[in-house]
Amino acid sequence: MSPISTYDFLNRKRRGQSLDPEAIADFIAAYLRGDVADYQMTAFLMAVAIHGMTKDELAALAQSMTGSGEQWKLRDRFDFIGDKHSTGGVGDKVSIVLTPWVAACGVKVAMLSGRGLGHTGGTLDKLDAIPGFQARLSREEIERCVDTVGCAIATSTEGIAPADRRMYSLRDVTGTVESIPLITASIMSKKLAMGASALVLDVKTGSGAFMRELDRSRELARSLINAASGSGTRTEALITNMDRPLGIAAGNANEIVESFETLRGKGPHDLYEVTKAQALRLLVLSGRYDATSADVALENAIASGAAIDKAKAWVAAQGGDPSVVDDPSRFVKPSRVLEVRAPRSGFVSAIDTYRAGMLAVDMGAGRRRAEDTIDFAAGIMFDRNAGDAVTAGDVVARVEIGARGDAGRAFDRELLDCITFADAPPPAMPLVVEHLT
């Protein structure tokens, strides 16, 4: 098929017509060469945001963006290596728990992760709270870490999906960030470049999720799976509940402490169950387990101490101080703690998770802008969550003020405004809403 001009390419998409995969690949390649200008790419992004993309178009876009840089294909280096990605939420520390837990079961796992922006915390920001931990690893260092301890979490290198970085900078200023096809291509270009054997996606839904409505979360999950078509990375998705904070801790250092407690079998039930559901799928996808044996292996890894021992080895392998795994007092401490008490007896009926997450950002636990710095000591502890019974005066949350906390703000009163109380508990919602393959 002869190539089409950029003008015809853009006109077709503007009219809502489908594009051939070859034409999409040529367009992305021309953009990287400088033959397509930023204003032309912006026109394409806006047309996609308005008209969407077919399954074939989406797979072509994601894989063309993947092909714009390094392609590691770690599945060719290891007999099996798993990957996991979350769309983010408040208190979402699943990757930190899952990584050593899966490795302790003999299945290798590696992730290229990101930093937080807005109300969703970033895995790398949380890991930075561990003294000495190195997240910026080369491909060779990641492979060495996986060879040594069976797992690694690192930041994406400059060579991974350079087209995505350039396109995202345009999306950020043109109102096209929330387009599901563009979100999908951005996420999957980096995941497919790493080239794991299998990828489990954790797509959040609810008030603290990027996609709040279940239908939109389901649409994103299917879009992400479709984008992996033909890539060689087997991909599944779990839609999980983010109508409430996950676990007790929301912040950075406090989430690391809770992650290690969960690997000892002493963490919050919801965090344990959501992480276990995803870890189980990676074990099954490895071909070494079925669902029953994977469940047993995961429970045994906790009970035997293998999971927490693997966490120590992993932290040390990435330059961190493994003593913090057993001694949380070594983490930076908040300058003060404000208690939030229930004004009445009854039940916690709802938590506005988005507002609570943004409050944590204002305290220094997250970023509004990419250049903002993180206060590792700042955060929130949700002692009661949606559905829990309370008596008037009970502590329902603790606000942990870090070194940069604004002494003039009543963060405790603001957090109380995010919590709704009622005479009856809210309808129960499952932690894992759906499993899509």
C-alpha positions as CSV (number, residue, x, y, z in Angstrom):
1,M,0.0,0.0,0.0
2,S,1.5,3.4,-1.0
3,P,2.0,5.8,1.9
4,I,-0.6,8.6,2.4
5,S,0.3,12.2,3.0
6,T,0.1,13.7,6.4
7,Y,-2.7,15.9,5.1
8,D,-4.8,12.9,4.0
9,F,-3.9,11.0,7.2
10,L,-5.2,13.8,9.4
11,N,-8.3,14.4,7.2
12,R,-9.3,10.7,7.5
13,K,-9.1,10.8,11.3
14,R,-10.9,14.1,11.4
15,R,-13.8,12.6,9.5
16,G,-13.8,9.6,11.8
17,Q,-12.5,7.1,9.3
18,S,-10.2,4.3,10.3
19,L,-6.5,4.3,9.6
20,D,-4.3,1.5,8.4
21,P,-1.8,0.2,10.9
22,E,1.0,1.0,8.4
23,A,-0.1,4.6,8.1
24,I,-0.1,5.0,11.9
25,A,3.4,3.5,12.1
26,D,4.6,5.9,9.3
27,F,3.0,8.9,11.0
28,I,4.7,8.2,14.4
29,A,8.1,7.6,12.6
30,A,7.7,10.8,10.7
31,Y,7.0,12.7,13.9
32,L,10.2,11.4,15.5
33,R,12.2,12.4,12.4
34,G,10.8,15.9,12.5
35,D,8.8,15.5,9.3
36,V,5.5,15.9,11.2
37,A,5.2,19.1,13.2
38,D,3.9,19.4,16.8
39,Y,0.8,21.2,15.5
40,Q,0.1,18.3,13.2
41,M,0.5,15.8,16.0
42,T,-1.8,17.9,18.1
43,A,-4.5,17.7,15.4
44,F,-4.1,13.9,15.4
45,L,-4.4,13.7,19.2
46,M,-7.5,15.9,19.2
47,A,-9.1,13.8,16.4
48,V,-8.4,10.6,18.5
49,A,-9.9,12.2,21.6
50,I,-13.1,13.0,19.7
51,H,-13.5,9.9,17.5
52,G,-11.7,7.2,19.4
53,M,-9.8,4.3,17.8
54,T,-10.6,0.9,16.6
55,K,-8.9,-2.1,18.2
56,D,-6.5,-2.5,15.3
57,E,-5.7,1.3,15.3
58,L,-5.1,1.2,19.0
59,A,-2.7,-1.8,18.8
60,A,-0.9,-0.1,15.9
61,L,-0.5,3.2,17.8
62,A,0.7,1.5,21.0
63,Q,3.2,-0.7,19.2
64,S,4.4,2.1,17.0
65,M,5.1,4.2,20.1
66,T,6.8,1.2,21.7
67,G,9.0,0.8,18.6
68,S,10.1,4.5,18.8
69,G,12.8,3.5,21.3
70,E,14.5,0.6,23.1
71,Q,12.6,-2.7,23.1
72,W,14.0,-4.9,25.9
73,K,11.9,-8.1,25.4
74,L,12.8,-9.4,28.8
75,R,10.7,-12.5,28.1
76,D,13.5,-13.6,25.8
77,R,16.1,-13.1,28.6
78,F,14.1,-15.1,31.2
79,D,12.1,-18.2,31.0
80,F,9.1,-16.2,32.4
81,I,8.9,-12.7,33.8
82,G,5.8,-11.0,35.0
83,D,4.8,-7.3,35.1
84,K,2.0,-5.4,36.7
85,H,0.5,-1.9,36.3
86,S,-2.0,0.1,38.2
87,T,-4.0,3.1,37.1
88,G,-3.4,4.5,40.6
89,G,-5.3,5.5,43.7
90,V,-5.1,6.6,47.3
91,G,-3.1,4.2,49.4
92,D,-2.3,2.0,46.4
93,K,0.8,0.2,47.5
94,V,0.0,-3.1,45.7
95,S,3.2,-3.1,43.6
96,I,5.4,-2.9,46.6
97,V,3.7,-5.8,48.3
98,L,3.2,-7.9,45.2
99,T,6.8,-7.7,43.8
100,P,8.7,-9.6,46.6
101,W,5.6,-11.8,47.3
102,V,5.5,-13.2,43.8
103,A,9.3,-13.6,43.7
104,A,9.2,-15.5,46.9
105,C,7.0,-18.1,45.1
106,G,9.7,-18.6,42.5
107,V,8.2,-16.4,39.7
108,K,10.3,-13.5,38.4
109,V,8.7,-10.0,38.2
110,A,10.0,-6.6,37.1
111,M,8.2,-3.3,36.7
112,L,9.0,0.0,35.1
113,S,7.0,2.3,37.4
114,G,6.3,6.0,37.7
115,R,6.0,8.9,40.2
116,G,2.8,10.4,41.5
117,L,0.9,13.4,40.1
118,G,-2.3,14.7,41.6
119,H,-4.2,12.6,44.1
120,T,-2.6,9.3,43.1
121,G,0.6,8.4,44.8
122,G,3.6,7.1,42.9
123,T,5.3,3.8,43.6
124,L,8.7,5.3,43.0
125,D,8.1,8.1,45.4
126,K,7.1,5.6,48.1
127,L,10.3,3.5,47.5
128,D,12.4,6.7,47.7
129,A,11.4,6.9,51.4
130,I,13.7,3.8,51.9
131,P,17.2,5.2,52.7
132,G,19.5,4.5,49.9
133,F,17.0,2.8,47.6
134,Q,17.9,3.3,43.9
135,A,15.1,3.3,41.4
136,R,17.0,4.6,38.4
137,L,18.5,1.4,37.0
138,S,19.8,0.6,33.6
139,R,18.5,-2.4,31.7
140,E,21.6,-4.4,32.7
141,E,21.1,-3.4,36.4
142,I,17.4,-4.5,36.3
143,E,18.4,-7.9,34.8
144,R,21.1,-8.3,37.4
145,C,18.6,-7.6,40.2
146,V,16.1,-10.1,38.7
147,D,18.9,-12.7,38.4
148,T,20.0,-12.1,42.0
149,V,16.7,-11.8,43.9
150,G,14.0,-12.5,41.3
151,C,12.4,-9.0,41.2
152,A,13.0,-5.3,40.5
153,I,11.0,-2.0,40.4
154,A,12.7,0.8,38.5
155,T,11.9,4.1,36.6
156,S,11.7,4.1,32.9
157,T,14.9,5.0,31.1
158,E,15.3,7.7,28.5
159,G,15.4,5.2,25.7
160,I,12.0,3.7,26.5
161,A,9.1,5.0,24.2
162,P,10.5,8.5,23.5
163,A,7.4,9.1,21.3
164,D,5.2,8.9,24.4
165,R,7.2,11.6,26.2
166,R,6.8,14.0,23.3
167,M,3.2,13.2,22.7
168,Y,2.3,13.5,26.4
169,S,3.8,17.0,26.7
170,L,1.3,18.0,23.9
171,R,-1.6,16.2,25.5
172,D,-1.0,17.9,28.8
173,V,-1.6,21.4,27.3
174,T,-4.3,20.5,24.7
175,G,-7.1,18.9,26.8
176,T,-6.5,15.4,25.5
177,V,-5.1,13.7,28.6
178,E,-8.3,11.9,29.5
179,S,-8.8,10.2,26.1
180,I,-8.9,6.4,26.7
181,P,-7.1,5.5,23.5
182,L,-4.3,8.0,24.3
183,I,-4.1,6.9,27.9
184,T,-3.9,3.3,26.7
185,A,-1.2,4.0,24.1
186,S,0.9,5.9,26.7
187,I,0.7,3.2,29.3
188,M,1.2,0.2,27.0
189,S,4.0,1.7,25.0
190,K,6.2,1.6,28.1
191,K,4.9,-1.8,29.3
192,L,5.3,-3.4,25.9
193,A,8.8,-1.9,25.5
194,M,9.9,-3.8,28.6
195,G,8.5,-6.9,27.0
196,A,7.4,-9.1,29.9
197,S,6.0,-12.5,29.4
198,A,2.7,-11.5,31.0
199,L,1.1,-8.3,32.4
200,V,-1.6,-7.9,35.0
201,L,-3.4,-4.6,35.0
202,D,-5.0,-3.2,38.1
203,V,-7.7,-0.8,36.8
204,K,-9.3,1.2,39.6
205,T,-12.9,2.3,39.8
206,G,-14.7,4.6,42.2
207,S,-14.3,8.1,43.8
208,G,-10.5,7.8,44.2
209,A,-9.9,6.4,40.7
210,F,-8.8,8.2,37.5
211,M,-11.9,6.6,35.9
212,R,-14.7,6.9,38.5
213,E,-17.5,5.1,36.7
214,L,-17.4,1.4,36.4
215,D,-18.3,1.5,32.7
216,R,-15.4,3.9,32.0
217,S,-13.0,1.7,34.0
218,R,-14.2,-1.4,32.1
219,E,-13.7,0.5,28.8
220,L,-10.1,1.4,29.8
221,A,-9.3,-2.2,30.9
222,R,-10.5,-3.6,27.6
223,S,-8.6,-0.9,25.7
224,L,-5.4,-1.8,27.5
225,I,-5.8,-5.5,26.8
226,N,-6.6,-4.8,23.2
227,A,-3.5,-2.7,22.8
228,A,-1.3,-5.7,23.7
229,S,-2.8,-7.7,20.9
230,G,0.0,-9.4,18.9
231,S,2.8,-7.9,21.1
232,G,3.9,-11.2,22.7
233,T,2.9,-10.0,26.2
234,R,-0.1,-11.9,27.5
235,T,-2.3,-9.3,29.3
236,E,-5.2,-9.5,31.8
237,A,-7.0,-6.9,33.9
238,L,-8.6,-6.8,37.3
239,I,-11.0,-3.9,38.1
240,T,-10.6,-3.1,41.8
241,N,-12.5,-0.9,44.2
242,M,-11.1,2.6,44.8
243,D,-14.3,4.1,46.3
244,R,-12.3,4.0,49.6
245,P,-8.6,4.3,50.4
246,L,-6.7,1.0,50.1
247,G,-5.4,-0.1,53.4
248,I,-4.8,2.2,56.3
249,A,-1.8,4.3,55.2
250,A,-1.8,7.0,52.5
251,G,1.5,8.8,52.0
252,N,5.0,7.5,51.4
253,A,7.0,6.3,54.4
254,N,3.8,5.1,56.1
255,E,2.8,3.1,53.1
256,I,6.2,1.4,52.9
257,V,5.8,0.4,56.6
258,E,2.3,-1.0,55.9
259,S,3.6,-2.9,52.8
260,F,6.2,-4.7,54.9
261,E,3.6,-5.5,57.6
262,T,1.4,-7.0,54.9
263,L,4.2,-9.3,53.8
264,R,4.4,-10.5,57.4
265,G,0.6,-11.3,57.3
266,K,-0.2,-8.4,59.7
267,G,-1.4,-5.8,57.1
268,P,-5.0,-4.6,56.4
269,H,-7.3,-7.2,55.0
270,D,-8.3,-5.2,51.9
271,L,-4.7,-4.6,50.8
272,Y,-3.9,-8.3,51.3
273,E,-6.8,-9.5,49.3
274,V,-6.4,-7.0,46.4
275,T,-2.7,-7.7,46.1
276,K,-3.2,-11.5,46.4
277,A,-5.7,-11.5,43.6
278,Q,-3.2,-9.9,41.3
279,A,-0.2,-12.0,42.5
280,L,-2.3,-15.1,42.0
281,R,-2.9,-14.2,38.3
282,L,0.8,-13.7,37.7
283,L,1.6,-17.1,39.2
284,V,-1.1,-18.8,37.1
285,L,0.1,-17.0,33.9
286,S,3.6,-18.3,34.6
287,G,2.3,-21.8,33.9
288,R,3.8,-23.2,37.1
289,Y,0.6,-23.0,39.1
290,D,-3.1,-23.4,38.8
291,A,-5.4,-21.1,40.9
292,T,-5.5,-23.5,43.8
293,S,-1.8,-24.1,44.1
294,A,-1.1,-20.4,43.5
295,D,-3.3,-19.5,46.5
296,V,-1.5,-22.1,48.7
297,A,1.9,-20.9,47.6
298,L,1.1,-17.2,48.3
299,E,-0.2,-18.0,51.8
300,N,2.8,-20.2,52.5
301,A,5.2,-17.5,51.4
302,I,3.7,-15.2,54.1
303,A,3.4,-17.8,56.8
304,S,6.9,-19.1,56.3
305,G,8.6,-15.7,56.3
306,A,9.8,-16.2,52.7
307,A,7.9,-13.1,51.5
308,I,9.4,-10.7,54.1
309,D,12.9,-12.2,53.6
310,K,12.5,-11.6,49.9
311,A,11.6,-8.0,50.6
312,K,14.8,-7.5,52.5
313,A,16.9,-9.1,49.7
314,W,15.1,-6.9,47.1
315,V,15.6,-3.7,49.0
316,A,19.3,-4.5,49.5
317,A,19.8,-5.4,45.8
318,Q,18.5,-2.0,44.8
319,G,20.9,-0.2,47.2
320,G,18.4,0.3,50.1
321,D,18.9,-0.2,53.8
322,P,17.3,-3.6,54.5
323,S,17.2,-2.9,58.3
324,V,14.1,-0.7,57.7
325,V,12.1,-3.8,56.8
326,D,12.3,-4.9,60.5
327,D,12.7,-1.5,62.1
328,P,10.2,1.2,61.0
329,S,11.6,3.6,63.5
330,R,14.4,4.3,60.9
331,F,12.0,6.0,58.6
332,V,11.5,9.8,58.8
333,K,8.8,10.8,61.4
334,P,6.0,13.3,61.2
335,S,6.5,16.5,63.2
336,R,3.0,16.1,64.7
337,V,-0.1,14.0,64.4
338,L,-3.7,15.3,64.4
339,E,-6.5,12.9,65.4
340,V,-9.8,13.0,63.5
341,R,-12.7,11.8,65.7
342,A,-16.1,10.7,64.8
343,P,-18.7,13.4,65.6
344,R,-21.5,10.8,66.1
345,S,-22.1,7.1,66.5
346,G,-23.1,4.9,63.5
347,F,-21.1,3.9,60.5
348,V,-18.6,5.5,58.1
349,S,-20.8,5.5,55.0
350,A,-18.4,7.0,52.5
351,I,-15.0,8.7,52.1
352,D,-14.4,11.1,49.3
353,T,-11.2,9.4,48.3
354,Y,-10.3,12.0,45.7
355,R,-10.6,14.9,48.1
356,A,-8.7,13.0,50.8
357,G,-5.9,12.2,48.3
358,M,-5.6,15.9,47.3
359,L,-5.5,16.9,51.0
360,A,-2.5,14.5,51.4
361,V,-0.9,16.3,48.3
362,D,-1.4,19.6,50.0
363,M,0.4,18.3,53.1
364,G,3.4,17.4,50.9
365,A,2.8,13.7,50.4
366,G,2.2,14.1,46.6
367,R,2.6,16.5,43.7
368,R,0.4,19.0,41.9
369,R,3.3,19.6,39.4
370,A,6.0,17.3,38.2
371,E,8.7,19.5,39.8
372,D,7.2,19.4,43.3
373,T,9.2,17.6,46.0
374,I,7.8,14.9,48.3
375,D,7.7,15.1,52.1
376,F,8.1,11.4,53.0
377,A,6.8,11.9,56.5
378,A,3.5,13.5,55.5
379,G,0.4,11.3,55.1
380,I,-2.9,10.1,56.5
381,M,-3.8,7.0,58.5
382,F,-7.4,5.9,57.9
383,D,-8.2,4.0,61.1
384,R,-11.8,3.5,60.0
385,N,-12.9,2.9,56.4
386,A,-16.2,2.9,54.6
387,G,-18.5,0.4,56.2
388,D,-16.9,0.4,59.7
389,A,-19.0,1.0,62.8
390,V,-18.0,3.9,65.0
391,T,-18.8,5.4,68.4
392,A,-18.9,9.2,68.9
393,G,-15.4,10.2,69.8
394,D,-13.6,7.3,68.1
395,V,-10.4,8.1,66.2
396,V,-11.4,7.6,62.5
397,A,-8.1,8.9,61.0
398,R,-4.8,10.5,61.9
399,V,-3.2,13.3,59.9
400,E,0.6,13.0,59.9
401,I,2.2,16.4,59.4
402,G,5.6,16.4,57.9
403,A,8.4,18.9,58.0
404,R,6.7,21.2,55.5
405,G,3.2,21.1,56.9
406,D,1.3,24.3,56.8
407,A,0.8,25.2,60.5
408,G,-2.1,27.5,59.5
409,R,-4.3,24.9,58.0
410,A,-6.7,22.7,60.0
411,F,-6.0,19.5,58.0
412,D,-7.9,17.4,60.6
413,R,-11.1,19.4,60.1
414,E,-10.6,19.3,56.3
415,L,-10.2,15.5,56.4
416,L,-13.3,15.2,58.6
417,D,-15.2,17.0,55.8
418,C,-14.2,14.2,53.4
419,I,-15.9,11.6,55.6
420,T,-19.7,10.9,55.7
421,F,-21.4,9.1,58.6
422,A,-24.8,7.4,58.7
423,D,-27.0,5.2,60.8
424,A,-26.5,2.2,58.5
425,P,-23.5,0.8,56.6
426,P,-23.2,1.4,52.9
427,P,-24.0,-1.4,50.4
428,A,-21.0,-3.7,50.2
429,M,-18.9,-3.5,47.1
430,P,-16.4,-6.3,46.3
431,L,-12.7,-5.4,46.4
432,V,-12.1,-7.1,43.1
433,V,-15.0,-6.1,40.9
434,E,-14.2,-7.9,37.6
435,H,-11.5,-10.0,35.9
436,L,-11.0,-9.4,32.2
437,T,-8.9,-11.4,29.8
